[in-house]
Amino acid sequence: MPQEQEQDTSRERLQAISKLLEEGTLAQVERELRSLHPAEIAHLMESLPHEQREIVWELVPP
């Protein structure tokens, strides 16, 4: 059960980031990316359309 909750939380965060990208609030996207695990960022990148993927790549912290 806890693993399902973690997956739901992760999915919700990724959906929130996608929405922020659509709204153009890049500063908020950058803050959200800083709080994600690299694997979550990779999952997000794979799920985004090409144009949004390029934007997120520029915002990924080093």
C-alpha positions in Angstrom: 0.0 0.0 0.0 2.7 2.6 0.8 4.3 2.0 -2.6 1.0 2.8 -4.3 0.8 6.0 -2.3 4.3 7.0 -3.4 3.4 6.3 -7.0 0.3 8.3 -6.8 2.2 11.2 -5.2 4.9 11.0 -7.9 2.2 10.9 -10.6 0.5 13.9 -9.1 3.7 15.9 -9.0 4.5 15.1 -12.6 1.0 16.1 -13.6 1.4 19.4 -11.7 4.7 20.1 -13.5 3.2 19.4 -16.9 0.4 21.9 -16.0 2.9 24.5 -15.0 4.7 24.0 -18.3 1.5 24.6 -20.2 0.9 27.7 -18.1 4.4 29.0 -18.8 5.4 29.4 -15.1 9.0 28.3 -15.6 10.3 29.6 -12.3 7.9 27.3 -10.5 8.8 24.4 -12.8 12.5 24.9 -11.9 11.6 24.9 -8.2 9.6 21.7 -8.6 12.4 20.0 -10.6 14.9 20.7 -7.7 12.7 18.7 -5.4 12.5 15.7 -7.7 14.8 12.6 -7.7 16.7 12.2 -10.9 14.6 9.1 -11.8 11.5 11.2 -11.5 12.9 13.8 -13.7 13.8 11.1 -16.3 10.2 9.8 -16.1 8.9 13.3 -16.6 11.2 13.9 -19.6 10.0 10.7 -21.2 6.4 11.5 -20.8 6.6 15.1 -22.2 6.1 16.2 -25.8 9.4 17.1 -27.6 8.9 20.9 -27.2 8.2 20.7 -23.4 11.1 18.2 -23.0 13.5 20.8 -24.4 12.2 23.4 -22.0 12.5 21.1 -19.0 16.0 20.0 -20.0 17.2 23.7 -19.8 15.7 23.9 -16.3 17.1 20.7 -14.9 19.6 21.5 -12.1 23.2 20.4 -12.7 
